[in-house]
Amino acid sequence: MKNCFKLTVVLVFSFLCFLLFPKRASAQVVINEFSQEGSTDWVEIFASEDVDISSWVLYDSASKIATIPVSTSIGPSSSKYYVVDVSNRLNADKDTIKLLKEDESTLVDQVSYGGSGEVCLAGAGGSIARIPDGNSLYDRLLVNTKGLTNGTSVTDPCPTPTPSPTPTPASTSTPTSSPTPTPTSTPTPTPTKKATPKPTVKATPTATPGSEEYVLGLRDEVGNEESPSPEPEEDKESKFPWTSLFFIIPGLGLLGFGGYSFYRQKKGYTNSYEEKNESGQNKENY
């Protein structure tokens, strides 16, 4: 019973490791060496164990560059090296080579060259390779070992880039600025107040009855006739005492009402007096 339990634990653990670390199944397959010399570009694949690499694909930074034929296996049982000729597909300045499985989504290995911090470009007749085979680091070979081991190759170290001298800026003398003269403020002249000339009043001659000026109107100094300005119609109409009517009409009404009351009272007194006399005479007759 205990052995069955231990076996179950081992199987479960192995299955989890396979799911969590899928690349370990193909970790022994690497891009071992390559050359980017124009029309003779090639990529070498290396495997330390027997692996079927049928239909695996090679990509550069732009697109697919090759597909490995079906029924292709590499490893100690056959050959540890498989070379894929890609003609003129690798860039001469910088590029990235990727090895993927047949599903074209599982990355097996990749290497970038020519960029900052990446492996340098291979020289004429040389290559870029892992030394020894399958090592984690790349080096530059003076002579390529296409399809062969890299263990005894002569290396060609990457040239150290010569830093470009930083140009020293020429010192430019700053001209001394001349002091700007302070402008003298000109006082604003106070305008002189001109005296307003008084209008000259011309004496108007008094026209006597019978004279030409009296009949035809006043004349000015030049002799032109000046017609007297007519009074505005509004002034003529305003001379009638309309306001007094508001007092006169009620006063007349009061006088009329008082006279009528006095007349009625006097008439009533006379009638009562006559009635008394008549009644006295009638008593004497009896």
Rosetta silent file (secondary structure, phi, psi, omega in degrees, C-alpha in Angstrom):
SEQUENCE: MKNCFKLTVVLVFSFLCFLLFPKRASAQVVINEFSQEGSTDWVEIFASEDVDISSWVLYDSASKIATIPVSTSIGPSSSKYYVVDVSNRLNADKDTIKLLKEDESTLVDQVSYGGSGEVCLAGAGGSIARIPDGNSLYDRLLVNTKGLTNGTSVTDPCPTPTPSPTPTPASTSTPTSSPTPTPTSTPTPTPTKKATPKPTVKATPTATPGSEEYVLGLRDEVGNEESPSPEPEEDKESKFPWTSLFFIIPGLGLLGFGGYSFYRQKKGYTNSYEEKNESGQNKENY
SCORE:     score description
SCORE:     0.000 S_00000001
   1 L     0.000  -42.031 -179.146    0.000    0.000    0.000 S_00000001
   2 H   -68.379  -37.077  179.449    2.821    2.384    0.893 S_00000001
   3 H   -64.858  -39.052  176.862    4.677    1.588   -2.320 S_00000001
   4 H   -62.488  -39.620 -179.935    1.594    2.421   -4.376 S_00000001
   5 H   -65.651  -42.141  179.613    1.270    5.744   -2.561 S_00000001
   6 H   -65.302  -40.707  179.391    4.936    6.604   -3.205 S_00000001
   7 H   -63.439  -38.329  178.374    4.607    5.696   -6.868 S_00000001
   8 H   -64.469  -41.661  179.302    1.534    7.932   -7.191 S_00000001
   9 H   -63.194  -41.619 -179.551    3.385   10.865   -5.619 S_00000001
  10 H   -64.521  -43.001  179.925    6.323   10.436   -7.996 S_00000001
  11 H   -63.559  -44.033  178.654    4.053   10.310  -11.047 S_00000001
  12 H   -62.679  -42.228 -179.500    2.134   13.399   -9.977 S_00000001
  13 H   -64.317  -41.259  179.174    5.363   15.286   -9.293 S_00000001
  14 H   -64.236  -40.956  179.593    6.785   14.305  -12.686 S_00000001
  15 H   -63.958  -41.355  178.219    3.614   15.401  -14.438 S_00000001
  16 H   -65.106  -39.889  178.203    3.690   18.777  -12.669 S_00000001
  17 H   -63.241  -37.155  179.029    7.337   19.280  -13.612 S_00000001
  18 H   -66.190  -37.689  179.155    6.492   18.561  -17.242 S_00000001
  19 H   -73.335  -40.417 -176.173    3.694   21.151  -17.179 S_00000001
  20 H   -77.571  -30.891 -177.179    5.675   23.813  -15.347 S_00000001
  21 L  -127.328   70.562 -176.146    8.920   23.338  -17.249 S_00000001
  22 H   -68.797  -23.795 -176.722    7.993   22.244  -20.800 S_00000001
  23 H   -74.132  -17.522 -178.159   11.307   23.420  -22.299 S_00000001
  24 H   -65.391  -22.889  178.502   13.337   20.881  -20.335 S_00000001
  25 H   -69.068  -24.581  179.705   12.189   18.166  -22.754 S_00000001
  26 H  -123.226   18.922 -177.490   14.111   19.949  -25.552 S_00000001
  27 L   -66.573  -21.483 -179.666   16.710   21.822  -23.495 S_00000001
  28 L   -79.253   -6.698  178.276   19.490   19.605  -24.945 S_00000001
  29 E  -100.770  124.635 -176.431   18.784   21.005  -28.465 S_00000001
  30 E  -139.488  162.865  168.288   20.486   24.371  -29.160 S_00000001
  31 E   -81.151  109.069 -169.120   21.631   26.635  -31.973 S_00000001
  32 E   -92.170  -30.963 -176.632   25.291   25.684  -31.806 S_00000001
  33 E  -162.562  151.021  177.140   26.916   27.712  -34.610 S_00000001
  34 E  -157.246  163.244  177.441   25.967   30.046  -37.481 S_00000001
  35 E  -142.100  140.903 -178.425   27.428   32.277  -40.175 S_00000001
  36 L  -122.318   58.501 -176.203   25.944   35.367  -41.889 S_00000001
  37 L  -100.781   51.771  174.137   28.211   35.737  -44.936 S_00000001
  38 H    76.043 -118.761 -173.303   25.664   36.704  -47.582 S_00000001
  39 H   -74.252   -7.348 -178.074   24.707   33.928  -49.997 S_00000001
  40 H  -114.311   31.421  179.577   26.235   31.185  -47.819 S_00000001
  41 E   -64.004  142.856  178.248   24.312   31.796  -44.587 S_00000001
  42 E  -154.173  160.146  179.652   23.787   28.650  -42.494 S_00000001
  43 E  -133.555  131.837  179.093   22.678   27.538  -38.986 S_00000001
  44 E  -107.542  130.567  178.677   23.989   24.496  -37.094 S_00000001
  45 E  -107.630  137.749 -177.706   21.770   22.648  -34.555 S_00000001
  46 E  -125.372  142.569  176.497   23.315   20.502  -31.818 S_00000001
  47 E  -138.068  128.828  178.175   21.746   17.874  -29.495 S_00000001
  48 L   -83.394  -11.394  176.690   23.489   16.044  -26.647 S_00000001
  49 L  -131.555  162.665  179.746   20.679   13.430  -26.616 S_00000001
  50 L   -69.849  122.552 -177.774   18.693   11.719  -29.343 S_00000001
  51 E  -139.361  136.610  173.962   15.842   14.037  -30.373 S_00000001
  52 E   -86.726  114.732 -178.074   13.419   13.953  -33.290 S_00000001
  53 L  -109.333   28.421 -179.911   13.407   17.472  -34.783 S_00000001
  54 L   -60.582  134.329  176.011   11.065   16.723  -37.687 S_00000001
  55 L    64.793   12.053  172.506    9.181   19.789  -38.988 S_00000001
  56 L   -68.532  157.565 -173.420   10.883   22.136  -36.542 S_00000001
  57 E  -127.176  153.884  174.047   11.292   25.657  -37.972 S_00000001
  58 E  -113.142  134.440  177.710   13.860   28.440  -37.993 S_00000001
  59 E  -123.096  151.077  164.005   12.815   32.107  -37.830 S_00000001
  60 L  -106.503 -166.384 -176.611   14.738   35.347  -37.996 S_00000001
  61 L   -69.358  -12.278 -176.806   13.467   38.662  -36.608 S_00000001
  62 L  -106.430  -46.881 -172.793   11.185   39.108  -39.629 S_00000001
  63 L  -162.737 -175.960  177.705    9.767   35.743  -40.745 S_00000001
  64 E   -72.239  137.017 -178.886   10.271   31.993  -41.201 S_00000001
  65 E  -116.208  -18.865  179.577   13.538   31.139  -42.981 S_00000001
  66 E  -166.760  154.951  174.608   13.558   27.287  -43.036 S_00000001
  67 E  -126.937  129.193 -179.065   11.663   24.114  -42.075 S_00000001
  68 L   -74.846  135.015 -176.793   13.492   20.923  -41.035 S_00000001
  69 L   -62.540  161.463  177.759   12.405   17.904  -43.107 S_00000001
  70 L   -69.608  153.013  179.663   10.299   15.068  -41.691 S_00000001
  71 L    63.770   40.052  176.541   12.069   12.035  -40.119 S_00000001
  72 L  -110.179  121.640  178.462   15.058   14.106  -38.998 S_00000001
  73 E  -129.816  144.335  176.062   16.721   13.057  -35.728 S_00000001
  74 E  -130.893  159.533  179.461   19.987   14.186  -34.142 S_00000001
  75 L   144.281 -177.366 -177.687   21.961   12.982  -31.126 S_00000001
  76 L   -58.713  -28.796 -177.071   24.713   10.543  -30.162 S_00000001
  77 L   -72.418  -26.877 -178.385   23.044    7.646  -32.030 S_00000001
  78 L  -120.658  -87.870  176.322   23.213    9.402  -35.415 S_00000001
  79 L  -141.494  136.113 -179.821   24.858   12.801  -35.636 S_00000001
  80 L   -76.626  -12.000 -173.469   25.001   15.484  -32.996 S_00000001
  81 E  -121.424  138.894  173.940   24.967   18.226  -35.650 S_00000001
  82 E  -134.866  120.813 -175.760   22.368   19.194  -38.211 S_00000001
  83 E  -102.452  130.386  177.730   23.175   22.116  -40.575 S_00000001
  84 E  -113.498  115.207  176.048   20.400   24.148  -42.237 S_00000001
  85 E   -81.886  124.188 -176.601   21.488   26.237  -45.242 S_00000001
  86 E  -116.751   13.897  175.694   19.412   29.439  -45.335 S_00000001
  87 E    56.638 -121.906 -174.723   21.160   31.155  -48.264 S_00000001
  88 L  -108.769   43.450 -174.354   20.941   34.953  -47.885 S_00000001
  89 L   -93.799  -19.077 -179.637   18.242   35.118  -45.184 S_00000001
  90 L   -89.752  137.461  179.706   20.291   36.393  -42.222 S_00000001
  91 L   -68.015  147.110 -177.628   20.951   40.114  -41.967 S_00000001
  92 L   -81.411  -17.786 -177.035   24.571   41.202  -42.320 S_00000001
  93 L  -102.487  -52.952  179.385   24.410   43.818  -39.540 S_00000001
  94 L  -157.706  146.581 -178.280   22.092   42.494  -36.791 S_00000001
  95 E  -167.267  175.211  175.983   19.408   39.844  -36.474 S_00000001
  96 E  -133.149  129.007  179.144   17.813   37.219  -34.192 S_00000001
  97 E  -106.571  130.997 -179.126   17.693   33.489  -34.946 S_00000001
  98 E  -125.756  139.997  174.241   14.937   31.375  -33.315 S_00000001
  99 E  -113.434  119.774 -178.248   14.406   27.585  -33.246 S_00000001
 100 E  -123.765  156.908  176.003   10.788   26.526  -32.656 S_00000001
 101 L   -72.582  178.500 -174.290    8.968   23.198  -32.624 S_00000001
 102 L   -62.822  -21.745  177.725    6.563   22.160  -35.372 S_00000001
 103 L   -76.568   -8.093  178.157    3.669   24.048  -33.717 S_00000001
 104 L    60.586   20.893  177.134    5.689   27.253  -34.330 S_00000001
 105 L  -127.582  -19.291  179.170    4.773   28.518  -30.856 S_00000001
 106 L   -93.724  113.756 -178.225    7.128   26.563  -28.555 S_00000001
 107 E   -81.172  127.668  177.896   10.514   28.274  -28.448 S_00000001
 108 E   -95.413  -48.026 -179.330   13.470   25.856  -28.151 S_00000001
 109 E  -160.559  158.901  175.929   16.432   28.252  -28.433 S_00000001
 110 E  -155.841  156.961  177.961   17.371   31.679  -29.824 S_00000001
 111 E  -148.274  138.483  178.020   20.428   33.900  -30.293 S_00000001
 112 E  -116.302  145.641 -178.874   20.761   37.595  -31.230 S_00000001
 113 E  -140.614  157.712  174.105   23.835   39.204  -32.772 S_00000001
 114 L    87.020  -15.815 -178.849   25.105   42.615  -33.876 S_00000001
 115 L   -92.625  178.231  179.330   23.262   44.682  -31.288 S_00000001
 116 L   -67.107  126.510 -179.202   24.459   46.399  -28.128 S_00000001
 117 L    79.425    4.143 -179.712   25.481   43.789  -25.534 S_00000001
 118 L  -105.587  172.446  179.136   25.018   40.936  -28.055 S_00000001
 119 E   -65.451  145.702 -176.103   27.530   38.677  -29.785 S_00000001
 120 L   -78.777  175.159 -179.133   29.514   40.410  -32.531 S_00000001
 121 L   -78.531  149.900  177.521   29.426   39.598  -36.260 S_00000001
 122 L   -77.496  148.984  177.054   31.550   36.808  -37.730 S_00000001
 123 L   -83.040 -179.968 -179.942   34.518   37.677  -39.959 S_00000001
 124 L   -62.592  124.278  179.923   35.170   36.409  -43.476 S_00000001
 125 L    79.510   -4.561 -178.782   35.357   32.592  -43.380 S_00000001
 126 L  -101.032 -164.882 -178.925   34.609   32.527  -39.653 S_00000001
 127 E  -162.156  175.378  173.280   31.479   31.968  -37.560 S_00000001
 128 E  -112.713  126.405 -172.131   29.815   32.495  -34.197 S_00000001
 129 E  -145.602  158.677  172.128   29.746   29.304  -32.065 S_00000001
 130 E   -83.755  130.757  179.574   29.287   27.860  -28.598 S_00000001
 131 L  -128.151  117.297   -6.782   32.646   26.733  -27.213 S_00000001
 132 L   -71.805 -173.742 -177.598   32.572   23.923  -26.294 S_00000001
 133 L   -56.567  134.671  177.233   29.506   22.465  -28.042 S_00000001
 134 L    77.188    4.273 -179.777   26.259   23.238  -26.267 S_00000001
 135 L   -67.662  161.428 -177.564   27.894   25.786  -23.927 S_00000001
 136 L   -79.190  -16.319 -176.862   25.818   28.714  -22.710 S_00000001
 137 L  -110.452  148.389  177.395   28.212   31.345  -24.133 S_00000001
 138 E  -102.335  152.963  175.468   29.039   32.212  -27.734 S_00000001
 139 E  -141.147  165.337 -178.102   32.439   33.135  -29.109 S_00000001
 140 E   -96.513  127.430 -179.897   33.835   34.270  -32.457 S_00000001
 141 E  -100.596  138.806  177.741   35.769   31.649  -34.479 S_00000001
 142 L   -68.343  -39.656  177.271   38.525   32.596  -36.884 S_00000001
 143 L  -127.920  130.470 -175.709   37.613   29.594  -39.094 S_00000001
 144 L   -69.014  156.121  178.079   34.131   28.066  -38.990 S_00000001
 145 L  -121.974   53.109 -176.820   33.574   24.437  -37.938 S_00000001
 146 L   -57.444  117.746  179.394   30.402   23.800  -39.903 S_00000001
 147 L    76.605    7.893 -178.731   29.075   20.301  -38.999 S_00000001
 148 L  -125.994  172.464  178.753   32.066   19.623  -36.712 S_00000001
 149 L   -70.473  150.744 -179.760   32.935   20.013  -33.054 S_00000001
 150 L   -99.730    2.980 -172.031   33.846   23.434  -31.738 S_00000001
 151 L   -67.044  -31.473 -176.279   36.141   22.219  -28.956 S_00000001
 152 L  -108.684   18.486 -176.597   39.492   22.677  -30.788 S_00000001
 153 L   -78.111  152.710  175.944   38.632   25.815  -32.767 S_00000001
 154 L   -91.022  126.151 -177.215   40.755   28.945  -32.768 S_00000001
 155 E   -84.705  155.851  177.416   38.827   31.919  -31.470 S_00000001
 156 L  -129.359   91.796 -173.334   38.836   35.382  -32.976 S_00000001
 157 L   -54.542  146.576  178.259   37.876   37.814  -30.201 S_00000001
 158 L   -65.253  136.398  179.555   35.386   40.494  -31.097 S_00000001
 159 L   -65.306  139.578  178.157   37.087   43.821  -31.801 S_00000001
 160 L   -75.516  122.334 -179.624   36.708   46.374  -29.040 S_00000001
 161 L   -64.019  132.796  178.280   34.718   49.273  -30.424 S_00000001
 162 L   -79.660  121.073 -179.209   36.704   52.483  -30.448 S_00000001
 163 L   -67.516  136.873  178.206   34.759   55.126  -28.629 S_00000001
 164 L   -71.045  129.719 -179.989   34.119   58.178  -30.702 S_00000001
 165 L   -64.006  136.915  178.401   35.882   61.205  -29.216 S_00000001
 166 L   -78.786  118.687 -179.085   33.530   63.677  -27.762 S_00000001
 167 L   -63.664  131.834  178.524   34.102   67.004  -29.506 S_00000001
 168 L   -81.428  120.202 -179.380   35.140   69.698  -27.088 S_00000001
 169 L   -65.255  133.366  178.180   32.961   72.705  -27.617 S_00000001
 170 L   -67.443  135.336 -178.885   34.940   75.808  -28.455 S_00000001
 171 L   -72.223  125.357  179.164   34.737   78.381  -25.765 S_00000001
 172 L  -102.505  122.580 -179.438   32.796   81.331  -26.974 S_00000001
 173 L   -72.413  130.735  179.951   33.642   84.590  -25.324 S_00000001
 174 L   -85.061  117.950 -179.385   30.590   86.309  -24.026 S_00000001
 175 L   -65.216  140.994  179.307   30.644   89.964  -25.029 S_00000001
 176 L   -74.758  125.595 -178.583   30.380   92.403  -22.171 S_00000001
 177 L   -75.348  130.071  178.131   27.122   94.212  -22.448 S_00000001
 178 L   -72.699  141.445  179.898   27.444   97.984  -22.509 S_00000001
 179 L   -64.081  134.840  179.778   25.398   99.787  -19.875 S_00000001
 180 L   -80.179  123.208 -179.276   22.240  101.148  -21.319 S_00000001
 181 L   -64.826  139.839  179.565   21.984  104.923  -20.740 S_00000001
 182 L   -77.482  120.930 -178.989   19.046  105.926  -18.635 S_00000001
 183 L   -67.483  136.660  179.264   16.748  108.156  -20.714 S_00000001
 184 L   -82.096  126.598 -177.776   16.152  111.621  -19.251 S_00000001
 185 L   -75.122  127.063  179.254   12.486  112.247  -18.790 S_00000001
 186 L   -86.796  124.417 -178.833   11.308  115.415  -20.540 S_00000001
 187 L   -64.834  138.267  179.972    8.841  117.388  -18.414 S_00000001
 188 L   -77.964  122.684 -178.102    5.461  117.677  -20.014 S_00000001
 189 L   -65.829  138.258  179.053    4.619  121.345  -20.622 S_00000001
 190 L   -78.745  122.987 -178.649    1.577  122.573  -18.766 S_00000001
 191 L   -65.642  134.800 -179.773   -0.977  123.865  -21.288 S_00000001
 192 L   -79.533  128.600 -178.661   -1.722  127.559  -20.863 S_00000001
 193 L   -76.289  117.620  179.976   -5.380  128.226  -20.261 S_00000001
 194 L   -80.872  138.421  179.218   -6.638  130.588  -22.877 S_00000001
 195 L   -74.140  132.314  179.297   -9.039  133.273  -21.801 S_00000001
 196 L   -78.266  121.013 -178.616  -12.434  132.898  -23.369 S_00000001
 197 L   -67.042  137.764  179.626  -13.340  136.119  -25.162 S_00000001
 198 L   -77.390  137.590  179.028  -16.498  137.696  -23.931 S_00000001
 199 L   -67.263  137.909 -179.688  -19.184  138.148  -26.606 S_00000001
 200 L   -83.629  124.027  179.902  -19.704  141.693  -27.668 S_00000001
 201 L   -89.725  117.952  179.374  -23.245  142.839  -27.101 S_00000001
 202 L   -88.189  136.425  179.360  -24.382  145.052  -29.867 S_00000001
 203 L   -74.190  130.342  179.151  -26.839  147.765  -29.044 S_00000001
 204 L   -91.288  121.284 -179.171  -30.067  147.345  -30.863 S_00000001
 205 L   -66.756  141.813 -179.678  -31.423  150.652  -32.150 S_00000001
 206 L   -84.301  123.459 -179.458  -34.874  151.522  -30.966 S_00000001
 207 L   -82.202  136.683  178.159  -37.239  151.898  -33.845 S_00000001
 208 L   -96.596  148.387  178.045  -39.571  154.829  -33.763 S_00000001
 209 L   -57.753  138.325  179.608  -43.079  154.616  -35.076 S_00000001
 210 L    93.202  -16.241  179.761  -43.264  155.639  -38.684 S_00000001
 211 L   -80.199  167.521 -178.009  -39.674  154.748  -39.404 S_00000001
 212 H   -67.720  -37.050  179.741  -38.633  152.083  -41.903 S_00000001
 213 H   -66.068  -35.695 -177.850  -37.233  149.858  -39.169 S_00000001
 214 H   -69.633  -35.371 -177.551  -40.500  150.015  -37.246 S_00000001
 215 H   -81.576  -46.895 -174.298  -42.541  149.024  -40.260 S_00000001
 216 H   -92.876  -11.240 -177.944  -40.247  146.498  -41.889 S_00000001
 217 L   109.083  172.788 -178.251  -38.474  145.240  -38.788 S_00000001
 218 E   -72.087  152.434  176.574  -35.044  145.744  -37.319 S_00000001
 219 E  -119.332  147.887  177.301  -32.003  145.826  -39.516 S_00000001
 220 L   -86.704 -173.412 -175.321  -28.527  144.643  -38.674 S_00000001
 221 L   -66.008  -30.745 -177.686  -25.365  146.531  -39.271 S_00000001
 222 L   -75.803  -24.624 -178.468  -25.054  145.212  -42.846 S_00000001
 223 L   111.751   -0.242  177.722  -28.562  146.358  -43.675 S_00000001
 224 L   -75.268  144.789 -177.049  -30.284  143.019  -43.850 S_00000001
 225 E   -81.281  132.023  177.432  -33.774  142.900  -42.509 S_00000001
 226 E  -106.956  114.637  178.873  -34.291  140.904  -39.381 S_00000001
 227 L   -79.664  135.585  178.878  -37.800  139.594  -39.003 S_00000001
 228 L   -64.176  136.613 -178.549  -38.986  139.389  -35.438 S_00000001
 229 L   -70.029  127.349  179.980  -39.157  135.795  -34.318 S_00000001
 230 L   -70.489  148.963  179.795  -42.758  134.693  -33.939 S_00000001
 231 L   -70.260  139.736  176.191  -43.902  133.502  -30.590 S_00000001
 232 L   -60.191  144.910  179.737  -44.284  129.770  -30.354 S_00000001
 233 H   -63.005  -29.874 -179.644  -47.839  128.552  -30.532 S_00000001
 234 H   -64.141  -37.082 -179.284  -47.367  126.689  -27.317 S_00000001
 235 H   -69.420  -36.333  179.524  -46.688  129.976  -25.466 S_00000001
 236 H   -65.089  -43.027 -178.914  -49.818  131.569  -26.935 S_00000001
 237 H   -68.471  -31.431 -177.895  -51.976  128.719  -25.887 S_00000001
 238 H   -74.350   -7.993  179.187  -50.464  128.609  -22.430 S_00000001
 239 L   -73.517  -24.109  178.802  -51.607  132.218  -21.741 S_00000001
 240 L   -71.465  130.095 -174.806  -55.247  131.090  -21.187 S_00000001
 241 L   -78.403   75.557  178.822  -55.789  130.405  -17.443 S_00000001
 242 H   -66.699  -32.286 -176.951  -56.942  126.820  -17.670 S_00000001
 243 H   -65.588  -32.738 -177.462  -55.891  126.150  -14.097 S_00000001
 244 H   -66.502  -25.145 -179.023  -58.278  128.778  -12.718 S_00000001
 245 H   -62.023  -29.715  179.700  -61.279  126.904  -14.132 S_00000001
 246 H   -65.443  -22.672  177.779  -60.745  124.161  -11.546 S_00000001
 247 H   -98.673  -33.716 -175.700  -61.525  126.741   -8.835 S_00000001
 248 H   -69.355  -46.586 -176.075  -64.090  128.912  -10.642 S_00000001
 249 H   -63.061  -47.706  176.221  -66.505  126.126  -11.652 S_00000001
 250 H   -61.517  -33.844  179.781  -66.784  124.559   -8.148 S_00000001
 251 H   -65.878  -41.753  177.792  -67.194  128.093   -6.686 S_00000001
 252 H   -63.355  -38.249  179.131  -70.049  128.881   -9.023 S_00000001
 253 H   -63.163  -41.120  179.233  -71.695  125.606   -8.104 S_00000001
 254 H   -65.516  -40.050  179.353  -71.468  126.409   -4.395 S_00000001
 255 H   -63.943  -42.137  179.865  -72.930  129.876   -4.938 S_00000001
 256 H   -64.491  -41.407  179.409  -75.825  128.435   -6.937 S_00000001
 257 H   -65.801  -38.332  178.836  -76.538  125.778   -4.313 S_00000001
 258 H   -66.944  -41.196  179.850  -76.426  128.404   -1.517 S_00000001
 259 H   -65.159  -39.666  179.910  -78.777  130.766   -3.375 S_00000001
 260 H   -66.095  -39.294  178.303  -81.238  127.975   -4.042 S_00000001
 261 H   -65.786  -40.763  179.611  -81.211  126.909   -0.387 S_00000001
 262 H   -65.398  -38.920  178.964  -81.771  130.471    0.738 S_00000001
 263 H   -64.331  -43.918  179.543  -84.700  130.845   -1.677 S_00000001
 264 H   -64.499  -39.178 -179.361  -86.408  127.676   -0.452 S_00000001
 265 H   -67.985  -40.979 -179.877  -86.011  128.679    3.172 S_00000001
 266 H   -67.620  -39.617  179.126  -87.426  132.135    2.585 S_00000001
 267 H   -64.788  -38.977  178.927  -90.379  130.771    0.649 S_00000001
 268 H   -67.920  -35.088  178.136  -91.160  128.311    3.401 S_00000001
 269 H   -66.689  -40.519 -179.078  -91.076  131.038    5.998 S_00000001
 270 H   -65.416  -41.449  179.769  -93.520  133.201    4.012 S_00000001
 271 H   -64.254  -39.932 -179.341  -95.971  130.334    3.567 S_00000001
 272 H   -68.995  -34.718  178.988  -95.968  129.509    7.254 S_00000001
 273 H   -67.718  -41.327  179.317  -96.589  133.166    8.129 S_00000001
 274 H   -65.887  -37.188  179.719  -99.577  133.408    5.794 S_00000001
 275 H   -64.700  -37.986 -179.827 -101.039  130.224    7.201 S_00000001
 276 H   -66.330  -41.054 -179.860 -100.854  131.639   10.713 S_00000001
 277 H   -64.670  -41.341 -179.988 -102.655  134.852    9.673 S_00000001
 278 H   -63.778  -41.394 -179.518 -105.402  132.938    7.960 S_00000001
 279 H   -68.165  -31.301  178.790 -105.952  130.738   10.979 S_00000001
 280 H   -71.306  -40.480  179.823 -106.149  133.848   13.246 S_00000001
 281 H   -65.217  -40.102  179.831 -108.761  135.516   11.089 S_00000001
 282 H   -62.944  -36.435  177.934 -110.895  132.435   11.052 S_00000001
 283 H   -67.485  -37.238 -179.733 -110.897  132.379   14.847 S_00000001
 284 H   -67.897  -34.218  178.794 -112.064  136.002   15.016 S_00000001
 285 H   -65.260  -31.854  178.800 -114.947  135.311   12.640 S_00000001
 286 L   -76.933    0.000    0.000 -116.205  132.679   14.902 S_00000001
